[in-house]
C-alpha cells in the first residue's frame, strides 16, 4: 500500500512516479490518495503512467481515497483506474 500525501501537480510528478517499486511490489497494489489532492493534467498523467507500469508487470492497482474534485478531474481526463476510487 502506498499512502500519498500532499498536493499533486506538474511540479511534483517526477518525485511521485519515482516512489513506486514496480518490480519488487506484490501482485496487488493500493494507492491511497485520501491525504492528497490531484490538481492538473500532468498529475493525472503521472498516475496513469504508474498504473500502466503495474499493469505491464501483470499487477493489479487499486486507486482509493480520491476526494470528489480529484476524482472528477481523473474521470474527466480519461485515466483508467479500477473501481474503488
Biopython code that builds the backbone (N, CA, C, O; Angstrom):
import numpy as np
from Bio.PDB.StructureBuilder import StructureBuilder

atoms = [
    (1, "UNK", "N", (0.839, -1.180, 0.000)),
    (1, "UNK", "CA", (0.000, 0.000, 0.000)),
    (1, "UNK", "C", (0.882, 1.240, 0.000)),
    (1, "UNK", "O", (1.859, 1.332, 0.743)),
    (2, "UNK", "N", (0.521, 2.170, -0.832)),
    (2, "UNK", "CA", (1.182, 3.470, -0.892)),
    (2, "UNK", "C", (0.179, 4.523, -0.443)),
    (2, "UNK", "O", (-0.913, 4.612, -1.005)),
    (3, "UNK", "N", (0.527, 5.310, 0.547)),
    (3, "UNK", "CA", (-0.315, 6.406, 1.023)),
    (3, "UNK", "C", (0.304, 7.708, 0.530)),
    (3, "UNK", "O", (1.408, 8.078, 0.929)),
    (4, "UNK", "N", (-0.413, 8.383, -0.329)),
    (4, "UNK", "CA", (0.077, 9.621, -0.924)),
    (4, "UNK", "C", (-0.423, 10.792, -0.088)),
    (4, "UNK", "O", (-1.593, 10.839, 0.291)),
    (5, "UNK", "N", (0.466, 11.732, 0.195)),
    (5, "UNK", "CA", (0.042, 12.933, 0.917)),
    (5, "UNK", "C", (0.597, 14.158, 0.225)),
    (5, "UNK", "O", (1.683, 14.118, -0.353)),
    (6, "UNK", "N", (-0.137, 15.226, 0.286)),
    (6, "UNK", "CA", (0.300, 16.476, -0.322)),
    (6, "UNK", "C", (-0.386, 16.745, -1.642)),
    (6, "UNK", "O", (-1.280, 16.021, -2.079)),
    (7, "UNK", "N", (0.069, 17.808, -2.250)),
    (7, "UNK", "CA", (-0.515, 18.289, -3.497)),
    (7, "UNK", "C", (0.182, 17.642, -4.696)),
    (7, "UNK", "O", (1.411, 17.604, -4.765)),
    (8, "UNK", "N", (-0.609, 17.140, -5.630)),
    (8, "UNK", "CA", (-0.043, 16.553, -6.855)),
    (8, "UNK", "C", (-0.333, 17.490, -8.022)),
    (8, "UNK", "O", (-1.491, 17.757, -8.341)),
    (9, "UNK", "N", (0.728, 17.984, -8.653)),
    (9, "UNK", "CA", (0.612, 18.876, -9.798)),
    (9, "UNK", "C", (1.889, 18.742, -10.615)),
    (9, "UNK", "O", (2.752, 17.929, -10.283)),
    (10, "UNK", "N", (2.020, 19.522, -11.669)),
    (10, "UNK", "CA", (3.137, 19.334, -12.599)),
    (10, "UNK", "C", (4.504, 19.342, -11.921)),
    (10, "UNK", "O", (5.410, 18.644, -12.374)),
    (11, "UNK", "N", (4.675, 20.105, -10.859)),
    (11, "UNK", "CA", (5.972, 20.205, -10.206)),
    (11, "UNK", "C", (6.343, 19.037, -9.309)),
    (11, "UNK", "O", (7.499, 18.916, -8.904)),
    (12, "UNK", "N", (5.390, 18.179, -8.994)),
    (12, "UNK", "CA", (5.657, 17.059, -8.084)),
    (12, "UNK", "C", (5.639, 15.703, -8.767)),
    (12, "UNK", "O", (5.847, 14.683, -8.111)),
    (13, "UNK", "N", (5.399, 15.671, -10.059)),
    (13, "UNK", "CA", (5.141, 14.406, -10.731)),
    (13, "UNK", "C", (6.355, 13.498, -10.843)),
    (13, "UNK", "O", (6.215, 12.283, -10.704)),
    (14, "UNK", "N", (7.524, 14.035, -11.084)),
    (14, "UNK", "CA", (8.708, 13.181, -11.183)),
    (14, "UNK", "C", (8.942, 12.463, -9.861)),
    (14, "UNK", "O", (9.197, 11.259, -9.841)),
    (15, "UNK", "N", (8.858, 13.187, -8.779)),
    (15, "UNK", "CA", (9.033, 12.590, -7.449)),
    (15, "UNK", "C", (7.955, 11.528, -7.188)),
    (15, "UNK", "O", (8.256, 10.464, -6.649)),
    (16, "UNK", "N", (6.713, 11.810, -7.565)),
    (16, "UNK", "CA", (5.612, 10.865, -7.380)),
    (16, "UNK", "C", (5.903, 9.545, -8.088)),
    (16, "UNK", "O", (5.804, 8.480, -7.479)),
    (17, "UNK", "N", (6.258, 9.608, -9.361)),
    (17, "UNK", "CA", (6.489, 8.399, -10.161)),
    (17, "UNK", "C", (7.654, 7.588, -9.607)),
    (17, "UNK", "O", (7.623, 6.358, -9.640)),
    (18, "UNK", "N", (8.671, 8.260, -9.103)),
    (18, "UNK", "CA", (9.857, 7.577, -8.591)),
    (18, "UNK", "C", (9.626, 6.832, -7.272)),
    (18, "UNK", "O", (10.482, 6.049, -6.861)),
    (19, "UNK", "N", (8.514, 7.052, -6.614)),
    (19, "UNK", "CA", (8.253, 6.430, -5.314)),
    (19, "UNK", "C", (7.845, 4.957, -5.405)),
    (19, "UNK", "O", (7.864, 4.251, -4.397)),
    (20, "UNK", "N", (7.485, 4.496, -6.572)),
    (20, "UNK", "CA", (6.939, 3.155, -6.728)),
    (20, "UNK", "C", (8.025, 2.152, -7.121)),
    (20, "UNK", "O", (8.914, 2.452, -7.919)),
    (21, "UNK", "N", (7.928, 0.954, -6.540)),
    (21, "UNK", "CA", (8.911, -0.106, -6.769)),
    (21, "UNK", "C", (8.224, -1.269, -7.495)),
    (21, "UNK", "O", (8.019, -2.343, -6.928)),
    (22, "UNK", "N", (7.882, -1.032, -8.734)),
    (22, "UNK", "CA", (7.090, -1.989, -9.514)),
    (22, "UNK", "C", (7.676, -3.397, -9.504)),
    (22, "UNK", "O", (6.933, -4.340, -9.234)),
    (23, "UNK", "N", (8.963, -3.595, -9.781)),
    (23, "UNK", "CA", (9.484, -4.964, -9.848)),
    (23, "UNK", "C", (9.390, -5.728, -8.525)),
    (23, "UNK", "O", (9.222, -6.947, -8.527)),
    (24, "UNK", "N", (9.496, -5.032, -7.415)),
    (24, "UNK", "CA", (9.531, -5.709, -6.118)),
    (24, "UNK", "C", (8.212, -5.687, -5.345)),
    (24, "UNK", "O", (8.105, -6.314, -4.291)),
    (25, "UNK", "N", (7.215, -4.975, -5.853)),
    (25, "UNK", "CA", (5.921, -4.950, -5.179)),
    (25, "UNK", "C", (5.144, -6.234, -5.448)),
    (25, "UNK", "O", (5.359, -6.920, -6.448)),
    (26, "UNK", "N", (4.245, -6.534, -4.536)),
    (26, "UNK", "CA", (3.392, -7.713, -4.669)),
    (26, "UNK", "C", (2.437, -7.555, -5.847)),
    (26, "UNK", "O", (2.440, -6.528, -6.527)),
    (27, "UNK", "N", (1.640, -8.557, -6.077)),
    (27, "UNK", "CA", (0.737, -8.583, -7.224)),
    (27, "UNK", "C", (-0.445, -7.655, -7.132)),
    (27, "UNK", "O", (-1.086, -7.390, -8.150)),
    (28, "UNK", "N", (-0.768, -7.144, -5.945)),
    (28, "UNK", "CA", (-1.862, -6.198, -5.787)),
    (28, "UNK", "C", (-1.357, -4.992, -5.008)),
    (28, "UNK", "O", (-0.809, -5.126, -3.914)),
    (29, "UNK", "N", (-1.549, -3.821, -5.585)),
    (29, "UNK", "CA", (-1.060, -2.580, -5.003)),
    (29, "UNK", "C", (-2.238, -1.650, -4.778)),
    (29, "UNK", "O", (-3.103, -1.514, -5.643)),
    (30, "UNK", "N", (-2.271, -1.013, -3.622)),
    (30, "UNK", "CA", (-3.272, 0.000, -3.319)),
    (30, "UNK", "C", (-2.551, 1.341, -3.248)),
    (30, "UNK", "O", (-1.540, 1.479, -2.559)),
    (31, "UNK", "N", (-3.082, 2.322, -3.965)),
    (31, "UNK", "CA", (-2.554, 3.683, -3.881)),
    (31, "UNK", "C", (-3.666, 4.534, -3.274)),
    (31, "UNK", "O", (-4.710, 4.751, -3.890)),
    (32, "UNK", "N", (-3.422, 5.009, -2.058)),
    (32, "UNK", "CA", (-4.418, 5.747, -1.285)),
    (32, "UNK", "C", (-4.140, 7.245, -1.375)),
    (32, "UNK", "O", (-3.098, 7.726, -0.930)),
    (33, "UNK", "N", (-5.083, 7.966, -1.953)),
    (33, "UNK", "CA", (-4.963, 9.405, -2.133)),
    (33, "UNK", "C", (-5.771, 10.198, -1.107)),
    (33, "UNK", "O", (-6.030, 11.381, -1.324)),
    (34, "UNK", "N", (-6.171, 9.586, -0.010)),
    (34, "UNK", "CA", (-7.057, 10.271, 0.937)),
    (34, "UNK", "C", (-6.406, 11.470, 1.624)),
    (34, "UNK", "O", (-7.112, 12.315, 2.175)),
    (35, "UNK", "N", (-5.089, 11.562, 1.604)),
    (35, "UNK", "CA", (-4.393, 12.730, 2.181)),
    (35, "UNK", "C", (-3.720, 13.560, 1.094)),
    (35, "UNK", "O", (-2.673, 14.169, 1.315)),
    (36, "UNK", "N", (-4.334, 13.573, -0.073)),
    (36, "UNK", "CA", (-3.725, 14.248, -1.211)),
    (36, "UNK", "C", (-4.799, 14.945, -2.042)),
    (36, "UNK", "O", (-5.997, 14.740, -1.844)),
    (37, "UNK", "N", (-4.338, 15.769, -2.971)),
    (37, "UNK", "CA", (-5.239, 16.416, -3.923)),
    (37, "UNK", "C", (-4.563, 16.424, -5.287)),
    (37, "UNK", "O", (-3.393, 16.787, -5.406)),
    (38, "UNK", "N", (-5.296, 16.028, -6.303)),
    (38, "UNK", "CA", (-4.812, 15.999, -7.685)),
    (38, "UNK", "C", (-5.275, 17.293, -8.357)),
    (38, "UNK", "O", (-6.472, 17.565, -8.445)),
    (39, "UNK", "N", (-4.302, 18.090, -8.831)),
    (39, "UNK", "CA", (-4.622, 19.427, -9.323)),
    (39, "UNK", "C", (-4.708, 19.577, -10.829)),
    (39, "UNK", "O", (-5.480, 20.412, -11.301)),
    (40, "UNK", "N", (-3.957, 18.814, -11.606)),
    (40, "UNK", "CA", (-3.905, 19.125, -13.034)),
    (40, "UNK", "C", (-3.670, 17.882, -13.899)),
    (40, "UNK", "O", (-3.524, 16.764, -13.404)),
    (41, "UNK", "N", (-3.642, 18.128, -15.201)),
    (41, "UNK", "CA", (-3.499, 17.043, -16.166)),
    (41, "UNK", "C", (-2.174, 16.305, -16.000)),
    (41, "UNK", "O", (-2.132, 15.089, -16.184)),
    (42, "UNK", "N", (-1.107, 16.993, -15.663)),
    (42, "UNK", "CA", (0.174, 16.301, -15.500)),
    (42, "UNK", "C", (0.131, 15.335, -14.325)),
    (42, "UNK", "O", (0.772, 14.285, -14.365)),
    (43, "UNK", "N", (-0.610, 15.675, -13.288)),
    (43, "UNK", "CA", (-0.764, 14.766, -12.150)),
    (43, "UNK", "C", (-1.536, 13.518, -12.576)),
    (43, "UNK", "O", (-1.163, 12.399, -12.224)),
    (44, "UNK", "N", (-2.599, 13.715, -13.325)),
    (44, "UNK", "CA", (-3.388, 12.580, -13.818)),
    (44, "UNK", "C", (-2.538, 11.714, -14.745)),
    (44, "UNK", "O", (-2.609, 10.487, -14.684)),
    (45, "UNK", "N", (-1.749, 12.336, -15.590)),
    (45, "UNK", "CA", (-0.864, 11.594, -16.488)),
    (45, "UNK", "C", (0.138, 10.761, -15.697)),
    (45, "UNK", "O", (0.414, 9.618, -16.059)),
    (46, "UNK", "N", (0.681, 11.319, -14.628)),
    (46, "UNK", "CA", (1.637, 10.579, -13.801)),
    (46, "UNK", "C", (0.970, 9.382, -13.124)),
    (46, "UNK", "O", (1.557, 8.302, -13.053)),
    (47, "UNK", "N", (-0.237, 9.566, -12.634)),
    (47, "UNK", "CA", (-0.973, 8.454, -12.017)),
    (47, "UNK", "C", (-1.197, 7.370, -13.061)),
    (47, "UNK", "O", (-0.983, 6.187, -12.794)),
    (48, "UNK", "N", (-1.623, 7.774, -14.237)),
    (48, "UNK", "CA", (-1.858, 6.820, -15.318)),
    (48, "UNK", "C", (-0.578, 6.072, -15.687)),
    (48, "UNK", "O", (-0.618, 4.874, -15.966)),
    (49, "UNK", "N", (0.543, 6.767, -15.687)),
    (49, "UNK", "CA", (1.832, 6.153, -16.003)),
    (49, "UNK", "C", (2.184, 5.077, -14.977)),
    (49, "UNK", "O", (2.653, 3.998, -15.342)),
    (50, "UNK", "N", (1.960, 5.365, -13.710)),
    (50, "UNK", "CA", (2.240, 4.394, -12.649)),
    (50, "UNK", "C", (1.327, 3.178, -12.801)),
    (50, "UNK", "O", (1.787, 2.039, -12.722)),
    (51, "UNK", "N", (0.037, 3.422, -13.017)),
    (51, "UNK", "CA", (-0.915, 2.327, -13.190)),
    (51, "UNK", "C", (-0.497, 1.458, -14.381)),
    (51, "UNK", "O", (-0.543, 0.230, -14.300)),
    (52, "UNK", "N", (-0.092, 2.090, -15.480)),
    (52, "UNK", "CA", (0.330, 1.339, -16.673)),
    (52, "UNK", "C", (1.559, 0.479, -16.395)),
    (52, "UNK", "O", (1.644, -0.650, -16.879)),
    (53, "UNK", "N", (2.504, 0.995, -15.627)),
    (53, "UNK", "CA", (3.698, 0.209, -15.290)),
    (53, "UNK", "C", (3.325, -1.057, -14.523)),
    (53, "UNK", "O", (3.858, -2.133, -14.791)),
    (54, "UNK", "N", (2.407, -0.921, -13.570)),
    (54, "UNK", "CA", (1.973, -2.103, -12.818)),
    (54, "UNK", "C", (1.203, -3.072, -13.714)),
    (54, "UNK", "O", (1.404, -4.283, -13.628)),
    (55, "UNK", "N", (0.341, -2.562, -14.555)),
    (55, "UNK", "CA", (-0.412, -3.439, -15.461)),
    (55, "UNK", "C", (0.529, -4.165, -16.418)),
    (55, "UNK", "O", (0.334, -5.345, -16.710)),
    (56, "UNK", "N", (1.540, -3.466, -16.901)),
    (56, "UNK", "CA", (2.518, -4.104, -17.787)),
    (56, "UNK", "C", (3.275, -5.227, -17.074)),
    (56, "UNK", "O", (3.757, -6.165, -17.710)),
    (57, "UNK", "N", (3.373, -5.119, -15.756)),
    (57, "UNK", "CA", (4.037, -6.146, -14.943)),
    (57, "UNK", "C", (3.029, -7.181, -14.433)),
    (57, "UNK", "O", (3.345, -7.968, -13.541)),
    (58, "UNK", "N", (1.818, -7.180, -14.998)),
    (58, "UNK", "CA", (0.740, -8.100, -14.599)),
    (58, "UNK", "C", (0.392, -7.983, -13.125)),
    (58, "UNK", "O", (0.175, -8.985, -12.444)),
    (59, "UNK", "N", (0.341, -6.742, -12.638)),
    (59, "UNK", "CA", (-0.035, -6.480, -11.247)),
    (59, "UNK", "C", (-1.283, -5.615, -11.232)),
    (59, "UNK", "O", (-1.497, -4.801, -12.131)),
    (60, "UNK", "N", (-2.104, -5.794, -10.209)),
    (60, "UNK", "CA", (-3.363, -5.085, -10.068)),
    (60, "UNK", "C", (-3.167, -3.852, -9.200)),
    (60, "UNK", "O", (-2.530, -3.920, -8.149)),
    (61, "UNK", "N", (-3.718, -2.719, -9.645)),
    (61, "UNK", "CA", (-3.626, -1.473, -8.889)),
    (61, "UNK", "C", (-5.032, -1.011, -8.531)),
    (61, "UNK", "O", (-5.913, -0.949, -9.388)),
    (62, "UNK", "N", (-5.231, -0.689, -7.264)),
    (62, "UNK", "CA", (-6.483, -0.127, -6.794)),
    (62, "UNK", "C", (-6.206, 1.298, -6.325)),
    (62, "UNK", "O", (-5.369, 1.523, -5.452)),
    (63, "UNK", "N", (-6.912, 2.245, -6.910)),
    (63, "UNK", "CA", (-6.807, 3.650, -6.523)),
    (63, "UNK", "C", (-7.937, 3.936, -5.537)),
    (63, "UNK", "O", (-9.105, 3.697, -5.843)),
    (64, "UNK", "N", (-7.592, 4.445, -4.359)),
    (64, "UNK", "CA", (-8.608, 4.758, -3.355)),
    (64, "UNK", "C", (-8.393, 6.166, -2.816)),
    (64, "UNK", "O", (-7.324, 6.755, -2.978)),
    (65, "UNK", "N", (-9.429, 6.693, -2.171)),
    (65, "UNK", "CA", (-9.318, 7.916, -1.397)),
    (65, "UNK", "C", (-9.299, 9.218, -2.160)),
    (65, "UNK", "O", (-9.033, 10.264, -1.568)),
    (66, "UNK", "N", (-9.570, 9.196, -3.456)),
    (66, "UNK", "CA", (-9.608, 10.462, -4.191)),
    (66, "UNK", "C", (-10.757, 11.320, -3.662)),
    (66, "UNK", "O", (-11.885, 10.842, -3.542)),
    (67, "UNK", "N", (-10.472, 12.587, -3.344)),
    (67, "UNK", "CA", (-11.571, 13.473, -2.964)),
    (67, "UNK", "C", (-12.416, 13.747, -4.210)),
    (67, "UNK", "O", (-11.999, 13.438, -5.326)),
    (68, "UNK", "N", (-13.585, 14.317, -4.022)),
    (68, "UNK", "CA", (-14.524, 14.460, -5.137)),
    (68, "UNK", "C", (-13.948, 15.286, -6.288)),
    (68, "UNK", "O", (-14.118, 14.917, -7.450)),
    (69, "UNK", "N", (-13.282, 16.376, -5.991)),
    (69, "UNK", "CA", (-12.701, 17.217, -7.042)),
    (69, "UNK", "C", (-11.611, 16.467, -7.805)),
    (69, "UNK", "O", (-11.548, 16.546, -9.032)),
    (70, "UNK", "N", (-10.762, 15.749, -7.097)),
    (70, "UNK", "CA", (-9.703, 14.968, -7.755)),
    (70, "UNK", "C", (-10.305, 13.858, -8.599)),
    (70, "UNK", "O", (-9.856, 13.606, -9.717)),
    (71, "UNK", "N", (-11.319, 13.199, -8.064)),
    (71, "UNK", "CA", (-11.985, 12.115, -8.797)),
    (71, "UNK", "C", (-12.583, 12.636, -10.096)),
    (71, "UNK", "O", (-12.462, 11.999, -11.143)),
    (72, "UNK", "N", (-13.228, 13.796, -10.025)),
    (72, "UNK", "CA", (-13.823, 14.375, -11.231)),
    (72, "UNK", "C", (-12.756, 14.693, -12.273)),
    (72, "UNK", "O", (-12.961, 14.450, -13.463)),
    (73, "UNK", "N", (-11.629, 15.228, -11.840)),
    (73, "UNK", "CA", (-10.535, 15.537, -12.767)),
    (73, "UNK", "C", (-9.988, 14.257, -13.395)),
    (73, "UNK", "O", (-9.785, 14.192, -14.608)),
    (74, "UNK", "N", (-9.754, 13.256, -12.578)),
    (74, "UNK", "CA", (-9.239, 11.975, -13.067)),
    (74, "UNK", "C", (-10.228, 11.366, -14.064)),
    (74, "UNK", "O", (-9.825, 10.894, -15.127)),
    (75, "UNK", "N", (-11.505, 11.375, -13.727)),
    (75, "UNK", "CA", (-12.521, 10.812, -14.625)),
    (75, "UNK", "C", (-12.625, 11.622, -15.923)),
    (75, "UNK", "O", (-12.724, 11.046, -17.007)),
    (76, "UNK", "N", (-12.602, 12.938, -15.815)),
    (76, "UNK", "CA", (-12.753, 13.809, -16.982)),
    (76, "UNK", "C", (-11.586, 13.663, -17.954)),
    (76, "UNK", "O", (-11.777, 13.725, -19.168)),
    (77, "UNK", "N", (-10.390, 13.470, -17.429)),
    (77, "UNK", "CA", (-9.219, 13.366, -18.293)),
    (77, "UNK", "C", (-8.986, 11.963, -18.820)),
    (77, "UNK", "O", (-8.080, 11.735, -19.622)),
    (78, "UNK", "N", (-9.807, 11.025, -18.368)),
    (78, "UNK", "CA", (-9.815, 9.727, -19.003)),
    (78, "UNK", "C", (-8.847, 8.689, -18.495)),
    (78, "UNK", "O", (-8.629, 7.677, -19.161)),
    (79, "UNK", "N", (-8.253, 8.911, -17.318)),
    (79, "UNK", "CA", (-7.402, 7.856, -16.766)),
    (79, "UNK", "C", (-8.280, 6.642, -16.506)),
    (79, "UNK", "O", (-9.425, 6.773, -16.074)),
    (80, "UNK", "N", (-7.747, 5.481, -16.767)),
    (80, "UNK", "CA", (-8.462, 4.265, -16.498)),
    (80, "UNK", "C", (-7.955, 3.696, -15.178)),
    (80, "UNK", "O", (-6.822, 3.225, -15.080)),
    (81, "UNK", "N", (-8.823, 3.751, -14.158)),
    (81, "UNK", "CA", (-8.454, 3.179, -12.858)),
    (81, "UNK", "C", (-9.528, 2.190, -12.448)),
    (81, "UNK", "O", (-10.700, 2.378, -12.772)),
    (82, "UNK", "N", (-9.144, 1.143, -11.745)),
    (82, "UNK", "CA", (-10.124, 0.173, -11.292)),
    (82, "UNK", "C", (-11.125, 0.784, -10.321)),
    (82, "UNK", "O", (-10.856, 1.821, -9.714)),
    (83, "UNK", "N", (-12.255, 0.154, -10.179)),
    (83, "UNK", "CA", (-13.285, 0.605, -9.247)),
    (83, "UNK", "C", (-12.697, 0.681, -7.846)),
    (83, "UNK", "O", (-11.770, -0.049, -7.495)),
    (84, "UNK", "N", (-13.263, 1.586, -7.060)),
    (84, "UNK", "CA", (-12.773, 1.752, -5.693)),
    (84, "UNK", "C", (-12.181, 3.125, -5.489)),
    (84, "UNK", "O", (-11.808, 3.482, -4.372)),
    (85, "UNK", "N", (-12.093, 3.888, -6.538)),
    (85, "UNK", "CA", (-11.531, 5.227, -6.417)),
    (85, "UNK", "C", (-12.607, 6.169, -5.971)),
    (85, "UNK", "O", (-12.353, 7.362, -5.803)),
]
sb = StructureBuilder()
sb.init_structure("model")
sb.init_model(0)
sb.init_chain("A")
sb.init_seg("    ")
for serial, (resi, resn, name, xyz) in enumerate(atoms, 1):
    if name == "N":
        sb.init_residue(resn, " ", resi, " ")
    sb.init_atom(name, np.array(xyz, "f"), 0.0, 1.0, " ", f" {name:<3s}", serial, name[0])
structure = sb.get_structure()
